[in-house]
Amino acid sequence: MRHSKQRDLIVEAICKMGHPTAEEIYTHLKTEHPNLSLGTVYRNLRQLEEYRLLTSIPKKDGGCCFDHNTNEHGHLICLTCGSVLDLPPVSLANLDKELLAGGFAPLRHDLLVYGTCAKCTSAVGEISA
């Protein structure tokens, strides 16, 4: 993959923003880089994902957000507000053993846990109290 200024800007934005969507990246960069198009953002995100330099994470609305951390880790996805958080490290060794025993050799994990984040849980608790 050839070096590109736009790609560098997109990666920097993802690192700063956490788990942004393509539209959030575009909005974040557009002010300082008015010649940047949403199509350029999408095209570069696809290329970065193809080269495994970032990961896409499906969101509850059918869209996706992006993560610059390509080390194996899971994500927590809030079904109330849509926030995406990194899952603290968990051991999947037992799952791998069970899969191997069943004849399936896992290569990597994409663990997504759907639920309600602490902020939304406490907001519901405040309303019902």
The first five atom37 places (N, CA, C, CB, O) and aatype in JSON, in Angstrom:
{
  "aatype": [12, 1, 8, 15, 11, 5, 1, 3, 10, 9, 19, 6, 0, 9, 4, 11, 12, 7, 8, 14, 16, 0, 6, 6, 9, 18, 16, 8, 10, 11, 16, 6, 8, 14, 2, 10, 15, 10, 7, 16, 19, 18, 1, 2, 10, 1, 5, 10, 6, 6, 18, 1, 10, 10, 16, 15, 9, 14, 11, 11, 3, 7, 7, 4, 4, 13, 3, 8, 2, 16, 2, 6, 8, 7, 8, 10, 9, 4, 10, 16, 4, 7, 15, 19, 10, 3, 10, 14, 14, 19, 15, 10, 0, 2, 10, 3, 11, 6, 10, 10, 0, 7, 7, 13, 0, 14, 10, 1, 8, 3, 10, 10, 19, 18, 7, 16, 4, 0, 11, 4, 16, 15, 0, 19, 7, 6, 9, 15, 0],
  "atom_mask": [
    [1, 1, 1, 1, 1],
    [1, 1, 1, 1, 1],
    [1, 1, 1, 1, 1],
    [1, 1, 1, 1, 1],
    [1, 1, 1, 1, 1],
    [1, 1, 1, 1, 1],
    [1, 1, 1, 1, 1],
    [1, 1, 1, 1, 1],
    [1, 1, 1, 1, 1],
    [1, 1, 1, 1, 1],
    [1, 1, 1, 1, 1],
    [1, 1, 1, 1, 1],
    [1, 1, 1, 1, 1],
    [1, 1, 1, 1, 1],
    [1, 1, 1, 1, 1],
    [1, 1, 1, 1, 1],
    [1, 1, 1, 1, 1],
    [1, 1, 1, 0, 1],
    [1, 1, 1, 1, 1],
    [1, 1, 1, 1, 1],
    [1, 1, 1, 1, 1],
    [1, 1, 1, 1, 1],
    [1, 1, 1, 1, 1],
    [1, 1, 1, 1, 1],
    [1, 1, 1, 1, 1],
    [1, 1, 1, 1, 1],
    [1, 1, 1, 1, 1],
    [1, 1, 1, 1, 1],
    [1, 1, 1, 1, 1],
    [1, 1, 1, 1, 1],
    [1, 1, 1, 1, 1],
    [1, 1, 1, 1, 1],
    [1, 1, 1, 1, 1],
    [1, 1, 1, 1, 1],
    [1, 1, 1, 1, 1],
    [1, 1, 1, 1, 1],
    [1, 1, 1, 1, 1],
    [1, 1, 1, 1, 1],
    [1, 1, 1, 0, 1],
    [1, 1, 1, 1, 1],
    [1, 1, 1, 1, 1],
    [1, 1, 1, 1, 1],
    [1, 1, 1, 1, 1],
    [1, 1, 1, 1, 1],
    [1, 1, 1, 1, 1],
    [1, 1, 1, 1, 1],
    [1, 1, 1, 1, 1],
    [1, 1, 1, 1, 1],
    [1, 1, 1, 1, 1],
    [1, 1, 1, 1, 1],
    [1, 1, 1, 1, 1],
    [1, 1, 1, 1, 1],
    [1, 1, 1, 1, 1],
    [1, 1, 1, 1, 1],
    [1, 1, 1, 1, 1],
    [1, 1, 1, 1, 1],
    [1, 1, 1, 1, 1],
    [1, 1, 1, 1, 1],
    [1, 1, 1, 1, 1],
    [1, 1, 1, 1, 1],
    [1, 1, 1, 1, 1],
    [1, 1, 1, 0, 1],
    [1, 1, 1, 0, 1],
    [1, 1, 1, 1, 1],
    [1, 1, 1, 1, 1],
    [1, 1, 1, 1, 1],
    [1, 1, 1, 1, 1],
    [1, 1, 1, 1, 1],
    [1, 1, 1, 1, 1],
    [1, 1, 1, 1, 1],
    [1, 1, 1, 1, 1],
    [1, 1, 1, 1, 1],
    [1, 1, 1, 1, 1],
    [1, 1, 1, 0, 1],
    [1, 1, 1, 1, 1],
    [1, 1, 1, 1, 1],
    [1, 1, 1, 1, 1],
    [1, 1, 1, 1, 1],
    [1, 1, 1, 1, 1],
    [1, 1, 1, 1, 1],
    [1, 1, 1, 1, 1],
    [1, 1, 1, 0, 1],
    [1, 1, 1, 1, 1],
    [1, 1, 1, 1, 1],
    [1, 1, 1, 1, 1],
    [1, 1, 1, 1, 1],
    [1, 1, 1, 1, 1],
    [1, 1, 1, 1, 1],
    [1, 1, 1, 1, 1],
    [1, 1, 1, 1, 1],
    [1, 1, 1, 1, 1],
    [1, 1, 1, 1, 1],
    [1, 1, 1, 1, 1],
    [1, 1, 1, 1, 1],
    [1, 1, 1, 1, 1],
    [1, 1, 1, 1, 1],
    [1, 1, 1, 1, 1],
    [1, 1, 1, 1, 1],
    [1, 1, 1, 1, 1],
    [1, 1, 1, 1, 1],
    [1, 1, 1, 1, 1],
    [1, 1, 1, 0, 1],
    [1, 1, 1, 0, 1],
    [1, 1, 1, 1, 1],
    [1, 1, 1, 1, 1],
    [1, 1, 1, 1, 1],
    [1, 1, 1, 1, 1],
    [1, 1, 1, 1, 1],
    [1, 1, 1, 1, 1],
    [1, 1, 1, 1, 1],
    [1, 1, 1, 1, 1],
    [1, 1, 1, 1, 1],
    [1, 1, 1, 1, 1],
    [1, 1, 1, 1, 1],
    [1, 1, 1, 0, 1],
    [1, 1, 1, 1, 1],
    [1, 1, 1, 1, 1],
    [1, 1, 1, 1, 1],
    [1, 1, 1, 1, 1],
    [1, 1, 1, 1, 1],
    [1, 1, 1, 1, 1],
    [1, 1, 1, 1, 1],
    [1, 1, 1, 1, 1],
    [1, 1, 1, 1, 1],
    [1, 1, 1, 0, 1],
    [1, 1, 1, 1, 1],
    [1, 1, 1, 1, 1],
    [1, 1, 1, 1, 1],
    [1, 1, 1, 1, 1]
  ],
  "atom_positions": [
    [[0.86, -1.17, 0.0], [0.0, 0.0, 0.0], [0.9, 1.23, 0.0], [-0.97, 0.0, 1.23], [1.82, 1.35, 0.8]],
    [[0.61, 2.13, -0.9], [1.39, 3.36, -0.99], [1.06, 4.3, 0.17], [1.13, 4.06, -2.32], [-0.04, 4.27, 0.72]],
    [[2.02, 5.12, 0.52], [1.82, 6.12, 1.57], [0.89, 7.21, 1.06], [3.18, 6.73, 2.04], [0.96, 7.59, -0.1]],
    [[0.01, 7.71, 1.95], [-0.85, 8.82, 1.55], [-1.13, 9.71, 2.76], [-2.18, 8.3, 0.94], [-1.31, 9.22, 3.88]],
    [[-1.17, 11.02, 2.51], [-1.43, 11.99, 3.57], [-2.82, 11.78, 4.17], [-1.29, 13.44, 3.02], [-3.01, 11.84, 5.38]],
    [[-3.8, 11.53, 3.28], [-5.17, 11.33, 3.76], [-5.26, 10.12, 4.68], [-6.14, 11.15, 2.58], [-5.94, 10.16, 5.71]],
    [[-4.57, 9.05, 4.31], [-4.6, 7.83, 5.13], [-3.99, 8.1, 6.5], [-3.83, 6.68, 4.42], [-4.51, 7.65, 7.52]],
    [[-2.89, 8.84, 6.53], [-2.26, 9.2, 7.8], [-3.22, 10.01, 8.67], [-0.97, 9.99, 7.56], [-3.31, 9.78, 9.88]],
    [[-3.92, 10.96, 8.06], [-4.88, 11.78, 8.8], [-6.0, 10.92, 9.38], [-5.48, 12.87, 7.89], [-6.41, 11.12, 10.53]],
    [[-6.48, 9.97, 8.6], [-7.57, 9.09, 9.04], [-7.11, 8.23, 10.21], [-8.06, 8.21, 7.89], [-7.84, 8.08, 11.19]],
    [[-5.92, 7.66, 10.12], [-5.4, 6.82, 11.21], [-5.22, 7.67, 12.47], [-4.05, 6.15, 10.8], [-5.58, 7.23, 13.57]],
    [[-4.67, 8.87, 12.33], [-4.5, 9.76, 13.48], [-5.84, 10.07, 14.13], [-3.8, 11.06, 13.06], [-5.96, 10.08, 15.36]],
    [[-6.86, 10.32, 13.31], [-8.19, 10.63, 13.83], [-8.75, 9.45, 14.61], [-9.14, 11.01, 12.69], [-9.32, 9.63, 15.69]],
    [[-8.6, 8.24, 14.07], [-9.11, 7.05, 14.76], [-8.4, 6.89, 16.1], [-8.92, 5.78, 13.89], [-9.04, 6.57, 17.11]],
    [[-7.1, 7.1, 16.13], [-6.33, 6.97, 17.38], [-6.81, 7.97, 18.43], [-4.84, 7.18, 17.12], [-6.88, 7.64, 19.61]],
    [[-7.15, 9.19, 18.0], [-7.62, 10.22, 18.93], [-9.05, 9.99, 19.38], [-7.51, 11.59, 18.27], [-9.4, 10.26, 20.53]],
    [[-9.89, 9.47, 18.47], [-11.33, 9.42, 18.71], [-11.82, 8.14, 19.36], [-12.04, 9.62, 17.43], [-12.94, 8.1, 19.87]],
    [[-11.03, 7.1, 19.36], [-11.48, 5.85, 19.96], [-12.05, 4.87, 18.95], [0.0, 0.0, 0.0], [-11.29, 4.14, 18.31]],
    [[-13.35, 4.85, 18.8], [-14.03, 3.92, 17.89], [-15.01, 4.72, 17.01], [-14.78, 2.8, 18.68], [-16.22, 4.52, 17.11]],
    [[-14.49, 5.61, 16.15], [-15.4, 6.44, 15.35], [-15.95, 5.73, 14.12], [-14.68, 7.69, 14.92], [-15.39, 4.75, 13.64]],
    [[-17.05, 6.26, 13.63], [-17.61, 5.82, 12.35], [-16.92, 6.6, 11.24], [-19.18, 6.03, 12.3], [-16.2, 7.57, 11.51]],
    [[-17.12, 6.2, 10.0], [-16.54, 6.91, 8.86], [-17.04, 8.36, 8.83], [-16.88, 6.19, 7.53], [-16.28, 9.28, 8.55]],
    [[-18.32, 8.54, 9.11], [-18.9, 9.88, 9.09], [-18.3, 10.75, 10.19], [-20.42, 9.81, 9.26], [-18.05, 11.94, 9.97]],
    [[-18.06, 10.17, 11.37], [-17.44, 10.94, 12.46], [-16.0, 11.33, 12.11], [-17.46, 10.12, 13.76], [-15.56, 12.44, 12.42]],
    [[-15.28, 10.43, 11.47], [-13.91, 10.73, 11.03], [-13.94, 11.87, 10.03], [-13.23, 9.47, 10.41], [-13.17, 12.82, 10.14]],
    [[-14.83, 11.78, 9.05], [-14.97, 12.8, 8.02], [-15.29, 14.16, 8.64], [-16.07, 12.41, 7.01], [-14.66, 15.16, 8.3]],
    [[-16.25, 14.2, 9.55], [-16.64, 15.45, 10.21], [-15.47, 16.02, 11.01], [-17.85, 15.22, 11.13], [-15.23, 17.23, 11.0]],
    [[-14.75, 15.15, 11.7], [-13.6, 15.57, 12.51], [-12.51, 16.2, 11.64], [-13.03, 14.37, 13.28], [-11.89, 17.18, 12.05]],
    [[-12.27, 15.67, 10.46], [-11.18, 16.13, 9.61], [-11.57, 17.23, 8.63], [-10.63, 14.97, 8.84], [-10.71, 17.99, 8.19]],
    [[-12.84, 17.34, 8.29], [-13.3, 18.22, 7.22], [-12.97, 19.69, 7.47], [-14.8, 18.06, 7.04], [-12.63, 20.4, 6.52]],
    [[-13.05, 20.16, 8.68], [-12.8, 21.56, 8.97], [-11.39, 21.99, 8.57], [-13.03, 21.84, 10.45], [-11.2, 23.01, 7.92]],
    [[-10.4, 21.19, 8.97], [-9.01, 21.53, 8.66], [-8.57, 21.04, 7.28], [-8.1, 20.94, 9.71], [-7.54, 21.49, 6.77]],
    [[-9.33, 20.13, 6.69], [-8.98, 19.57, 5.38], [-10.21, 19.59, 4.47], [-8.42, 18.11, 5.54], [-10.82, 18.56, 4.21]],
    [[-10.57, 20.8, 4.0], [-11.83, 20.94, 3.23], [-11.87, 20.16, 1.92], [-12.07, 22.38, 2.94], [-12.95, 19.93, 1.38]],
    [[-10.72, 19.76, 1.39], [-10.72, 19.01, 0.13], [-10.96, 17.52, 0.34], [-9.4, 19.22, -0.59], [-11.11, 16.78, -0.64]],
    [[-10.98, 17.08, 1.57], [-11.21, 15.67, 1.88], [-12.68, 15.32, 1.63], [-10.82, 15.35, 3.35], [-13.58, 16.05, 2.05]],
    [[-12.92, 14.21, 0.94], [-14.3, 13.79, 0.68], [-14.65, 12.57, 1.53], [-14.5, 13.48, -0.83], [-13.78, 11.83, 1.98]],
    [[-15.93, 12.38, 1.73], [-16.39, 11.2, 2.47], [-16.0, 9.93, 1.73], [-17.92, 11.25, 2.69], [-15.67, 8.93, 2.36]],
    [[-16.04, 9.96, 0.41], [-15.62, 8.81, -0.4], [-14.17, 8.44, -0.16], [0.0, 0.0, 0.0], [-13.82, 7.26, -0.11]],
    [[-13.32, 9.45, -0.01], [-11.9, 9.21, 0.28], [-11.74, 8.54, 1.63], [-11.09, 10.53, 0.24], [-10.92, 7.63, 1.79]],
    [[-12.51, 8.99, 2.6], [-12.46, 8.38, 3.93], [-12.86, 6.91, 3.83], [-13.39, 9.13, 4.93], [-12.15, 6.04, 4.33]],
    [[-13.98, 6.62, 3.18], [-14.44, 5.23, 3.05], [-13.42, 4.37, 2.29], [-15.79, 5.19, 2.32], [-13.13, 3.25, 2.71]],
    [[-12.89, 4.88, 1.21], [-11.92, 4.12, 0.41], [-10.67, 3.78, 1.24], [-11.53, 4.92, -0.86], [-10.17, 2.66, 1.19]],
    [[-10.17, 4.76, 1.98], [-8.99, 4.52, 2.8], [-9.28, 3.58, 3.96], [-8.45, 5.84, 3.33], [-8.43, 2.76, 4.31]],
    [[-10.45, 3.67, 4.55], [-10.82, 2.74, 5.63], [-10.85, 1.31, 5.11], [-12.19, 3.12, 6.23], [-10.37, 0.4, 5.78]],
    [[-11.42, 1.11, 3.92], [-11.44, -0.23, 3.32], [-10.03, -0.77, 3.1], [-12.21, -0.21, 2.0], [-9.74, -1.93, 3.4]],
    [[-9.16, 0.09, 2.57], [-7.78, -0.34, 2.32], [-7.05, -0.66, 3.62], [-7.02, 0.75, 1.55], [-6.34, -1.66, 3.71]],
    [[-7.22, 0.18, 4.63], [-6.58, -0.07, 5.92], [-7.08, -1.37, 6.55], [-6.83, 1.11, 6.88], [-6.31, -2.1, 7.18]],
    [[-8.36, -1.64, 6.37], [-8.91, -2.89, 6.89], [-8.38, -4.09, 6.1], [-10.45, -2.86, 6.85], [-8.07, -5.13, 6.68]],
    [[-8.29, -3.96, 4.78], [-7.75, -5.05, 3.95], [-6.33, -5.41, 4.37], [-7.76, -4.64, 2.46], [-5.96, -6.59, 4.38]],
    [[-5.54, -4.41, 4.72], [-4.16, -4.64, 5.15], [-4.05, -4.92, 6.65], [-3.3, -3.44, 4.79], [-2.95, -4.99, 7.2]],
    [[-5.2, -5.07, 7.28], [-5.28, -5.36, 8.72], [-4.56, -4.33, 9.58], [-4.71, -6.73, 9.0], [-3.92, -4.67, 10.58]],
    [[-4.67, -3.06, 9.17], [-4.09, -1.98, 9.93], [-5.14, -1.31, 10.82], [-3.46, -0.95, 9.0], [-4.83, -0.44, 11.62]],
    [[-6.37, -1.73, 10.65], [-7.46, -1.36, 11.55], [-8.55, -2.42, 11.45], [-8.03, 0.05, 11.21], [-8.54, -3.27, 10.56]],
    [[-9.48, -2.35, 12.38], [-10.56, -3.33, 12.46], [-11.9, -2.6, 12.41], [-10.44, -4.19, 13.74], [-12.04, -1.54, 13.02]],
    [[-12.86, -3.14, 11.69], [-14.21, -2.58, 11.73], [-15.04, -3.37, 12.73], [-14.87, -2.6, 10.31], [-14.88, -4.58, 12.89]],
    [[-15.94, -2.66, 13.4], [-16.78, -3.25, 14.43], [-18.23, -2.93, 14.09], [-16.4, -2.71, 15.86], [-18.59, -1.76, 13.98]],
    [[-19.07, -3.96, 13.91], [-20.47, -3.69, 13.59], [-21.18, -3.01, 14.76], [-21.2, -5.0, 13.22], [-20.95, -3.34, 15.92]],
    [[-22.06, -2.06, 14.43], [-22.82, -1.35, 15.45], [-24.29, -1.76, 15.38], [-22.68, 0.18, 15.29], [-24.72, -2.4, 14.41]],
    [[-25.05, -1.39, 16.39], [-26.45, -1.81, 16.48], [-27.31, -1.26, 15.36], [-27.02, -1.37, 17.8], [-28.34, -1.86, 15.02]],
    [[-26.92, -0.12, 14.76], [-27.72, 0.48, 13.69], [-27.41, -0.08, 12.32], [-27.51, 1.97, 13.68], [-27.96, 0.39, 11.32]],
    [[-26.54, -1.09, 12.25], [-26.17, -1.69, 10.97], [-24.91, -1.1, 10.37], [0.0, 0.0, 0.0], [-24.35, -1.67, 9.43]],
    [[-24.46, 0.04, 10.89], [-23.22, 0.64, 10.43], [-22.03, -0.01, 11.13], [0.0, 0.0, 0.0], [-22.15, -1.08, 11.73]],
    [[-20.89, 0.64, 11.05], [-19.73, 0.13, 11.76], [-18.85, 1.29, 12.21], [-18.94, -0.84, 10.88], [-18.94, 2.4, 11.69]],
    [[-18.0, 0.99, 13.17], [-17.0, 1.94, 13.62], [-15.64, 1.26, 13.48], [-17.26, 2.4, 15.09], [-15.57, 0.08, 13.14]],
    [[-14.58, 1.99, 13.74], [-13.25, 1.49, 13.45], [-12.34, 1.58, 14.66], [-12.65, 2.25, 12.29], [-12.47, 2.49, 15.49]],
    [[-11.43, 0.62, 14.76], [-10.49, 0.54, 15.87], [-9.08, 0.41, 15.31], [-10.83, -0.66, 16.81], [-8.83, -0.43, 14.45]],
    [[-8.17, 1.24, 15.8], [-6.78, 1.17, 15.35], [-6.0, 0.06, 16.06], [-6.08, 2.51, 15.58], [-4.93, -0.34, 15.6]],
    [[-6.54, -0.44, 17.16], [-5.87, -1.51, 17.91], [-6.21, -2.84, 17.24], [-6.3, -1.5, 19.43], [-7.32, -3.35, 17.37]],
    [[-5.25, -3.4, 16.54], [-5.49, -4.65, 15.82], [-5.05, -5.87, 16.62], [-4.78, -4.64, 14.48], [-5.13, -7.0, 16.14]],
    [[-4.57, -5.65, 17.86], [-4.29, -6.79, 18.73], [-5.6, -7.47, 19.06], [-3.54, -6.35, 20.03], [-6.64, -6.82, 19.14]],
    [[-5.56, -8.78, 19.24], [-6.78, -9.52, 19.5], [-7.41, -9.06, 20.82], [-6.49, -11.04, 19.53], [-6.81, -9.21, 21.89]],
    [[-8.59, -8.51, 20.73], [-9.37, -8.09, 21.9], [-10.82, -7.96, 21.48], [-8.83, -6.74, 22.5], [-11.13, -7.85, 20.29]],
    [[-11.69, -7.98, 22.44], [-13.12, -7.9, 22.16], [-13.65, -6.5, 22.38], [0.0, 0.0, 0.0], [-12.92, -5.59, 22.79]],
    [[-14.94, -6.34, 22.11], [-15.6, -5.06, 22.28], [-16.94, -5.22, 22.98], [-15.79, -4.37, 20.94], [-17.64, -6.22, 22.8]],
    [[-17.28, -4.22, 23.77], [-18.58, -4.12, 24.44], [-19.39, -3.09, 23.66], [-18.44, -3.73, 25.97], [-18.93, -1.97, 23.45]],
    [[-20.59, -3.47, 23.24], [-21.42, -2.57, 22.44], [-22.72, -2.32, 23.19], [-21.69, -3.17, 21.02], [-23.49, -3.25, 23.46]],
    [[-22.97, -1.05, 23.53], [-24.18, -0.69, 24.26], [-25.36, -0.61, 23.29], [-23.99, 0.64, 25.01], [-25.31, 0.13, 22.31]],
    [[-26.4, -1.37, 23.58], [-27.59, -1.38, 22.73], [-28.5, -0.19, 22.99], [-28.37, -2.67, 22.93], [-29.46, 0.03, 22.25]],
    [[-28.2, 0.59, 24.04], [-29.0, 1.77, 24.35], [-28.44, 3.01, 23.66], [-29.06, 1.99, 25.86], [-29.15, 3.67, 22.9]],
    [[-27.16, 3.33, 23.91], [-26.58, 4.55, 23.34], [-25.68, 4.29, 22.14], [-25.78, 5.27, 24.4], [-25.33, 5.23, 21.43]],
    [[-25.31, 3.03, 21.89], [-24.48, 2.7, 20.74], [-22.99, 2.83, 20.97], [0.0, 0.0, 0.0], [-22.21, 2.64, 20.03]],
    [[-22.57, 3.16, 22.19], [-21.14, 3.31, 22.44], [-20.42, 1.97, 22.29], [-20.89, 3.88, 23.85], [-21.0, 0.9, 22.48]],
    [[-19.14, 2.05, 21.93], [-18.3, 0.87, 21.75], [-17.09, 1.04, 22.64], [-17.89, 0.67, 20.25], [-16.38, 2.05, 22.56]],
    [[-16.84, 0.04, 23.5], [-15.71, 0.08, 24.43], [-14.86, -1.17, 24.24], [-16.21, 0.18, 25.9], [-15.37, -2.22, 23.84]],
    [[-13.57, -1.04, 24.52], [-12.7, -2.22, 24.47], [-13.04, -3.13, 25.64], [-11.2, -1.81, 24.52], [-13.23, -2.67, 26.77]],
    [[-13.11, -4.42, 25.37], [-13.34, -5.43, 26.39], [-12.03, -5.69, 27.1], [-13.91, -6.74, 25.78], [-11.01, -5.88, 26.45]],
    [[-12.04, -5.69, 28.43], [-10.8, -6.05, 29.14], [-10.34, -7.43, 28.68], [-11.01, -6.02, 30.69], [-11.17, -8.27, 28.31]],
    [[-9.03, -7.68, 28.7], [-8.52, -8.98, 28.23], [-9.2, -10.15, 28.95], [-7.0, -9.05, 28.44], [-9.35, -10.16, 30.17]],
    [[-9.6, -11.13, 28.16], [-10.19, -12.35, 28.7], [-9.47, -13.53, 28.08], [-11.73, -12.41, 28.43], [-8.95, -13.45, 26.97]],
    [[-9.46, -14.62, 28.8], [-8.83, -15.82, 28.27], [-9.86, -16.63, 27.48], [-8.23, -16.67, 29.41], [-10.93, -16.97, 27.99]],
    [[-9.52, -16.93, 26.26], [-10.38, -17.75, 25.43], [-9.76, -19.14, 25.23], [-10.62, -17.07, 24.07], [-10.14, -19.88, 24.32]],
    [[-8.81, -19.46, 26.1], [-8.1, -20.74, 25.98], [-9.06, -21.92, 26.09], [-7.01, -20.85, 27.05], [-8.95, -22.88, 25.32]],
    [[-10.02, -21.85, 27.03], [-10.96, -22.97, 27.18], [-11.85, -23.12, 25.95], [-11.83, -22.76, 28.42], [-12.15, -24.24, 25.53]],
    [[-12.27, -22.0, 25.39], [-13.08, -22.07, 24.16], [-12.26, -22.7, 23.04], [-13.57, -20.66, 23.75], [-12.76, -23.56, 22.32]],
    [[-11.01, -22.26, 22.9], [-10.14, -22.83, 21.86], [-9.98, -24.34, 22.03], [-8.77, -22.16, 21.87], [-10.01, -25.08, 21.05]],
    [[-9.81, -24.78, 23.27], [-9.66, -26.23, 23.54], [-10.92, -26.99, 23.12], [-9.37, -26.48, 25.04], [-10.83, -28.05, 22.5]],
    [[-12.08, -26.44, 23.46], [-13.33, -27.1, 23.09], [-13.5, -27.15, 21.57], [-14.53, -26.39, 23.74], [-13.95, -28.16, 21.02]],
    [[-13.16, -26.07, 20.91], [-13.28, -26.03, 19.45], [-12.32, -27.03, 18.8], [-13.0, -24.62, 18.93], [-12.7, -27.73, 17.87]],
    [[-11.09, -27.09, 19.3], [-10.11, -28.05, 18.78], [-10.58, -29.48, 18.98], [-8.75, -27.85, 19.44], [-10.42, -30.33, 18.11]],
    [[-11.17, -29.74, 20.15], [-11.68, -31.08, 20.44], [-12.81, -31.45, 19.47], [-12.18, -31.17, 21.91], [-13.02, -32.62, 19.16]],
    [[-13.54, -30.43, 19.02], [-14.63, -30.68, 18.05], [-14.15, -30.67, 16.61], [0.0, 0.0, 0.0], [-14.97, -30.79, 15.69]],
    [[-12.85, -30.54, 16.39], [-12.31, -30.6, 15.05], [-12.2, -29.26, 14.34], [0.0, 0.0, 0.0], [-11.94, -29.22, 13.13]],
    [[-12.38, -28.16, 15.07], [-12.29, -26.84, 14.47], [-11.06, -26.13, 15.03], [-13.57, -26.01, 14.73], [-10.9, -26.04, 16.24]],
    [[-10.2, -25.63, 14.14], [-8.97, -24.95, 14.58], [-9.14, -23.44, 14.47], [-7.76, -25.42, 13.73], [-9.03, -22.88, 13.38]],
    [[-9.4, -22.76, 15.59], [-9.58, -21.3, 15.54], [-8.27, -20.58, 15.23], [-10.15, -20.79, 16.86], [-7.21, -20.98, 15.71]],
    [[-8.36, -19.54, 14.44], [-7.18, -18.74, 14.09], [-7.16, -17.41, 14.83], [-7.13, -18.49, 12.59], [-6.09, -16.92, 15.21]],
    [[-8.33, -16.81, 15.03], [-8.43, -15.55, 15.76], [-9.85, -15.38, 16.26], [-8.01, -14.34, 14.88], [-10.75, -16.11, 15.84]],
    [[-10.05, -14.43, 17.14], [-11.37, -14.19, 17.72], [-11.81, -12.77, 17.43], [-11.35, -14.45, 19.24], [-11.0, -11.84, 17.45]],
    [[-13.08, -12.6, 17.15], [-13.72, -11.29, 17.06], [-14.88, -11.33, 18.04], [-14.21, -10.96, 15.57], [-16.01, -11.65, 17.67]],
    [[-14.6, -11.0, 19.28], [-15.59, -11.12, 20.34], [-16.35, -9.81, 20.51], [-14.93, -11.54, 21.66], [-15.75, -8.77, 20.79]],
    [[-17.67, -9.86, 20.33], [-18.54, -8.71, 20.51], [-19.54, -9.07, 21.59], [-19.25, -8.31, 19.18], [-20.23, -10.09, 21.5]],
    [[-19.63, -8.23, 22.61], [-20.57, -8.46, 23.7], [-21.56, -7.29, 23.68], [-19.84, -8.57, 25.1], [-21.18, -6.13, 23.82]],
    [[-22.84, -7.63, 23.51], [-23.89, -6.61, 23.44], [-24.59, -6.52, 24.79], [-24.91, -6.94, 22.31], [-24.84, -7.54, 25.43]],
    [[-24.89, -5.31, 25.21], [-25.57, -5.11, 26.49], [-25.81, -3.64, 26.73], [0.0, 0.0, 0.0], [-26.04, -2.88, 25.79]],
    [[-25.75, -3.24, 28.0], [-25.99, -1.85, 28.39], [-24.78, -1.34, 29.15], [-27.28, -1.73, 29.25], [-24.35, -1.97, 30.12]],
    [[-24.23, -0.2, 28.72], [-23.04, 0.36, 29.38], [-23.41, 0.91, 30.76], [-22.41, 1.47, 28.51], [-24.58, 1.08, 31.09]],
    [[-22.39, 1.17, 31.56], [-22.59, 1.65, 32.93], [-23.35, 2.98, 32.95], [-21.23, 1.83, 33.64], [-24.21, 3.19, 33.81]],
    [[-23.06, 3.87, 32.01], [-23.73, 5.17, 31.95], [-25.22, 5.0, 31.7], [-23.1, 6.04, 30.85], [-26.04, 5.65, 32.36]],
    [[-25.59, 4.14, 30.76], [-27.01, 3.92, 30.45], [-27.7, 3.15, 31.57], [-27.15, 3.15, 29.13], [-28.86, 3.42, 31.89]],
    [[-26.99, 2.21, 32.16], [-27.57, 1.44, 33.28], [-27.89, 2.38, 34.44], [-26.59, 0.32, 33.75], [-28.96, 2.28, 35.04]],
    [[-26.97, 3.29, 34.76], [-27.2, 4.2, 35.88], [-28.3, 5.2, 35.53], [-25.89, 4.94, 36.27], [-29.06, 5.61, 36.41]],
    [[-28.42, 5.61, 34.26], [-29.47, 6.52, 33.85], [-30.84, 5.87, 34.0], [-29.25, 6.97, 32.4], [-31.8, 6.52, 34.42]],
    [[-30.94, 4.57, 33.67], [-32.2, 3.85, 33.82], [-32.53, 3.71, 35.31], [-32.14, 2.46, 33.15], [-33.69, 3.84, 35.71]],
    [[-31.51, 3.45, 36.11], [-31.71, 3.33, 37.55], [-32.2, 4.62, 38.16], [0.0, 0.0, 0.0], [-33.03, 4.6, 39.07]],
    [[-31.71, 5.77, 37.67], [-32.14, 7.08, 38.16], [-33.59, 7.35, 37.81], [-31.25, 8.18, 37.6], [-34.32, 7.94, 38.6]],
    [[-34.02, 6.92, 36.62], [-35.4, 7.15, 36.17], [-36.38, 6.29, 36.97], [-35.54, 6.86, 34.66], [-37.45, 6.74, 37.37]],
    [[-35.98, 5.02, 37.2], [-36.91, 4.11, 37.87], [-36.86, 4.23, 39.4], [-36.6, 2.68, 37.47], [-37.66, 3.61, 40.09]],
    [[-35.93, 5.01, 39.92], [-35.82, 5.17, 41.39], [-36.8, 6.17, 41.92], [-34.41, 5.59, 41.79], [-36.85, 6.41, 43.13]]
  ]
}
